[in-house]
Amino acid sequence: MYDHVLVGGSGFIAIHLRKCLRKYNVLIVDIKPPSGLLENEDFLQCNIKTRLNIKPVLAEDVVIHHLAAVHFDFQSNFYETNVKGTENVIEAFSVCRNWIFYSSVATYGDSILIRDESSDQTPTNDYGNSKLLMEQTIHEKISSASLKGKIVIVRPGVVYGEWNFGNVFNLMWLSSRFLPIGLSSNPIKSMAYVKNVVSSTLFALEKAEDGVPLVYNYVDYDQLGTKDLLRLIGKANGSKPLYIPFGFVLGISHLLNLPFKLVGKDFLASPMRVKKFAQPTHFKADKIREIGFVQPVHPEEAVNRTIKWIGSNDVKALRAAWKASFKD
């Protein structure tokens, strides 16, 4: 008998979640097997874009962690995975009464305004739109009594940490290899260290009430601006960051991006990433804290841990293997 089911259990967040569940019997459901099953884990290969044929018998008290999602710019099939896939997961595990769904602050869209859970959700890309439709699907299933029990919907900000290869990783990796260089401005970037995100979801499930979904944003406090982040990266690396104006950085990124663009390769400091880095993304996450959550890892320690992991691994090879896995 299983205690927890991880749908999408081979991904980045799942790596850290699995460490928190070592004392439980865990079933990992994914299209690809995770690297290295633990003694307490089993694996079931499924594609959530199709109707799931779940053979293991599950009890009502099993916790379903729905982590499976398509979310990177170079991917497609956002709706098939994030919306239809969610419908299939709910149908397959309908007997269960404990649910954690991973949504995103991308459902709010782009804005320089500070946003909380009551803010309008006006997504500006396919990923954000698919996550909003996923949330709507969840609420429809609750209304029709197809989904029951304790239900958590978390909307994380930019999640980073060990085994993540997104934009924060790119910045930390480049800063570790060279000099930490960034903008002289300090726009807030609402980020979330992966272990804090996982801890918040387990806490939220304990606090959730039957039939009343607990929906909350999650970002780390104290929140960091881009200069703050570079300062912590520099401190972890033992170097002093160089801050330069946005216009100069953007111009240099266009020049350096040209050879990569000609050969069709991805440049880590591309103009698109520079613009994204300069735009404030400020979200409030007071709701989960008002019901008692205390994040276990402070941002400075989170940056230190991530920098240490980057320095202790061949991350270039790991990132290449990670990206290649999406082509299969």
C-alpha positions in Angstrom: 0.0 0.0 0.0 1.3 3.4 -0.9 1.3 6.6 1.2 2.3 9.1 -1.5 2.0 9.1 -5.3 4.2 11.5 -7.2 2.8 12.2 -10.7 5.8 13.6 -12.5 8.2 12.1 -10.0 11.3 12.3 -12.1 11.6 16.1 -12.3 13.5 18.7 -10.4 11.1 19.4 -7.6 10.4 15.7 -7.2 14.1 15.0 -6.5 13.8 17.1 -3.4 10.3 16.0 -2.4 11.4 12.4 -2.5 14.0 13.1 0.1 11.2 14.3 2.5 9.3 11.1 2.0 11.9 8.4 2.8 9.9 7.0 5.7 6.8 6.4 3.4 5.9 4.0 0.6 6.0 6.1 -2.6 4.8 5.4 -6.1 6.4 7.5 -8.8 4.3 7.9 -11.9 6.0 9.4 -14.9 6.6 9.0 -18.7 10.3 8.4 -17.8 11.9 6.6 -14.9 13.6 8.6 -12.3 17.3 8.3 -11.8 17.9 5.8 -9.0 14.8 4.4 -7.2 15.1 4.3 -3.4 14.2 1.3 -1.3 10.8 2.8 -0.4 9.9 3.7 -4.0 8.2 1.9 -7.0 7.9 3.2 -10.5 4.9 3.1 -12.9 5.4 4.3 -16.4 2.5 6.4 -17.7 1.8 9.2 -20.1 -0.8 11.5 -18.5 -1.8 12.9 -21.8 -3.8 9.7 -22.3 -6.3 8.0 -20.0 -4.4 6.3 -17.2 -4.8 2.6 -16.4 -3.7 2.6 -12.8 -3.5 -1.0 -11.4 -2.1 -0.4 -7.9 -4.9 -0.3 -5.3 -4.9 3.0 -3.5 -6.6 4.1 -0.3 -8.4 7.3 0.5 -5.6 8.6 2.7 -2.9 8.4 -0.1 -1.4 11.8 -1.0 -1.3 12.7 -4.7 1.4 15.2 -5.6 0.7 16.4 -9.1 4.0 17.8 -10.4 3.8 16.7 -14.0 3.9 19.8 -16.3 5.2 21.3 -19.5 6.7 24.7 -18.8 9.9 25.5 -20.7 10.0 27.9 -23.7 11.4 25.2 -25.9 8.6 22.8 -25.1 5.1 22.4 -26.6 1.9 20.5 -25.7 1.2 22.9 -22.8 -2.6 22.2 -22.9 -2.4 18.5 -23.6 -0.1 17.9 -20.5 -1.1 20.7 -18.1 -4.9 20.7 -18.7 -6.0 17.3 -20.2 -3.3 15.6 -18.2 -4.7 17.0 -14.9 -8.2 15.7 -15.9 -6.7 12.3 -16.5 -4.8 12.3 -13.2 -7.9 13.3 -11.2 -9.9 10.6 -12.8 -7.3 7.9 -12.3 -6.8 8.7 -8.6 -10.4 9.8 -7.8 -10.6 7.5 -4.7 -7.8 9.6 -3.0 -8.6 12.4 -0.6 -5.3 14.3 -0.3 -4.1 16.4 -3.3 -1.3 18.8 -3.9 -1.4 20.6 -7.3 1.5 22.7 -8.6 0.4 25.7 -10.5 2.4 28.9 -11.1 2.5 32.7 -10.6 2.5 32.7 -14.5 -1.3 32.7 -14.2 -1.1 36.4 -13.2 0.6 37.4 -16.4 3.3 40.1 -16.8 3.0 43.2 -14.6 5.2 45.6 -12.6 2.5 45.6 -9.9 2.9 43.6 -6.7 0.4 40.7 -6.8 -1.1 38.4 -4.2 -3.7 35.6 -4.4 -6.6 38.1 -4.9 -5.0 39.7 -8.0 -6.5 39.2 -11.5 -5.2 36.2 -13.4 -4.5 37.4 -16.9 -1.7 35.1 -18.3 0.4 36.3 -21.2 1.8 33.1 -22.5 0.7 29.5 -23.3 2.3 28.1 -20.1 0.5 30.6 -17.8 -2.8 30.1 -19.7 -2.5 26.3 -19.4 -1.9 26.6 -15.7 -4.9 28.9 -15.2 -7.1 26.4 -17.2 -5.6 23.6 -15.0 -6.8 25.5 -11.9 -10.2 26.0 -13.4 -10.4 22.3 -14.1 -9.6 21.5 -10.5 -12.4 23.8 -9.3 -14.8 22.3 -11.8 -14.0 18.9 -10.5 -14.6 20.0 -6.9 -17.9 21.5 -7.9 -19.0 18.3 -9.6 -17.8 16.2 -6.6 -15.3 14.4 -8.9 -12.5 15.7 -6.7 -12.9 15.5 -2.9 -10.9 15.9 0.3 -8.0 18.1 1.2 -6.8 20.1 -1.8 -3.8 22.4 -2.1 -2.9 24.5 -5.1 0.5 26.2 -4.8 1.6 29.0 -7.2 5.4 29.2 -6.8 7.5 32.0 -8.1 10.8 31.2 -10.0 12.0 28.0 -8.4 15.7 27.3 -8.1 18.1 25.1 -6.3 20.2 22.0 -6.8 19.3 20.1 -10.0 17.5 23.1 -11.6 18.8 24.4 -14.9 16.6 27.5 -15.4 17.6 31.1 -15.7 18.8 31.4 -12.0 21.1 28.5 -12.6 22.4 30.1 -15.7 23.2 33.3 -13.8 24.9 31.4 -10.9 26.9 29.1 -13.2 28.2 32.0 -15.3 29.0 34.0 -12.2 30.9 31.0 -10.8 33.0 30.6 -14.0 33.5 34.3 -14.5 32.8 37.6 -12.6 29.3 38.1 -11.3 28.0 40.8 -13.6 24.6 42.3 -13.4 22.4 45.4 -13.6 22.9 48.6 -11.6 19.2 48.6 -10.9 17.6 46.3 -8.3 14.1 45.1 -9.4 12.5 42.6 -7.1 12.7 39.0 -8.4 10.3 36.8 -6.4 12.1 33.5 -6.2 11.6 30.3 -4.2 14.3 27.8 -3.1 13.0 24.3 -4.0 13.3 22.9 -0.5 11.1 25.7 0.9 8.5 25.2 -1.8 8.3 21.5 -0.9 8.1 22.2 2.8 5.3 24.7 2.2 3.2 22.2 0.3 3.4 19.5 3.0 2.6 22.2 5.6 -0.4 23.5 3.6 -1.8 20.0 3.2 -1.9 19.6 7.0 -3.8 22.9 7.3 -6.2 22.4 4.4 -9.9 21.6 5.2 -12.0 19.1 3.3 -13.7 20.5 0.3 -12.1 24.0 0.7 -9.1 24.3 -1.6 -6.1 26.1 -0.1 -4.6 28.2 -2.9 -1.5 30.2 -2.1 1.5 31.9 -3.7 4.9 30.8 -2.6 8.1 32.9 -2.7 10.9 33.2 -0.2 11.2 36.0 2.3 13.2 38.3 2.5 12.7 38.9 -1.2 15.7 39.7 -3.3 16.3 42.3 -6.0 18.8 41.5 -8.8 21.6 43.4 -7.1 20.8 41.5 -3.8 21.0 38.2 -5.6 24.3 39.1 -7.3 25.7 40.2 -3.9 24.8 36.8 -2.4 26.3 35.0 -5.4 29.5 37.0 -5.1 29.7 36.4 -1.4 29.3 32.6 -1.9 31.9 32.7 -4.7 34.3 35.0 -2.8 34.1 37.6 -5.5 32.8 41.2 -5.9 30.0 41.7 -8.4 30.2 44.3 -11.1 27.1 46.3 -11.7 26.5 48.0 -15.1 23.6 49.9 -16.8 20.9 47.9 -18.5 21.4 49.4 -21.9 25.0 48.4 -22.0 24.3 44.9 -20.9 21.6 44.5 -23.5 23.8 45.8 -26.3 26.6 43.4 -25.4 24.2 40.5 -25.1 23.0 41.2 -28.7 26.6 41.1 -30.0 27.6 38.0 -28.1 24.3 36.2 -29.1 25.0 36.6 -32.9 27.3 33.6 -33.4 25.0 31.4 -31.2 22.0 32.5 -33.2 23.7 31.8 -36.5 24.4 28.2 -35.6 21.0 27.7 -33.8 22.4 27.3 -30.3 21.2 28.7 -27.0 23.1 31.5 -25.4 22.8 31.7 -21.7 23.0 35.5 -21.6 20.7 36.1 -24.6 18.9 39.5 -25.0 15.6 37.8 -24.1 17.1 36.6 -20.8 18.6 40.0 -20.1 15.3 41.7 -20.6 13.6 39.2 -18.4 16.2 39.7 -15.7 15.6 43.5 -15.7 11.8 43.2 -15.3 10.5 43.2 -11.8 8.4 40.1 -10.8 7.1 40.9 -7.4 4.6 38.5 -5.7 3.4 38.4 -2.1 3.3 35.2 -0.2 1.8 36.3 3.1 -1.2 33.9 3.1 0.8 30.7 3.8 2.8 32.5 6.5 -0.3 33.9 8.2 -1.4 30.3 8.9 1.9 29.5 10.5 4.4 28.4 7.8 8.1 29.3 8.5 10.4 28.7 5.6 13.3 26.4 6.7 16.0 27.9 4.5 17.0 31.6 4.3 17.8 33.0 0.8 21.5 33.5 1.7 21.8 29.8 2.7 19.8 28.7 -0.3 22.2 30.6 -2.7 25.2 29.1 -0.8 23.9 25.6 -1.2 23.1 26.0 -4.9 26.6 27.6 -5.6 28.2 24.7 -3.7 26.3 22.2 -5.7 27.3 23.9 -9.0 31.0 23.9 -7.9 30.9 20.2 -6.9 29.4 18.8 -10.1 30.0 18.7 -13.8 26.9 20.9 -14.3 27.7 21.5 -18.0 27.3 17.8 -18.7 24.3 17.5 -16.4 22.5 20.4 -18.1 23.2 18.9 -21.6 21.8 15.5 -20.5 18.8 17.2 -18.9 18.0 19.2 -22.1 18.5 16.2 -24.3 16.0 14.3 -22.3 13.2 16.5 -23.6 13.9 15.4 -27.2 13.0 11.8 -26.6 
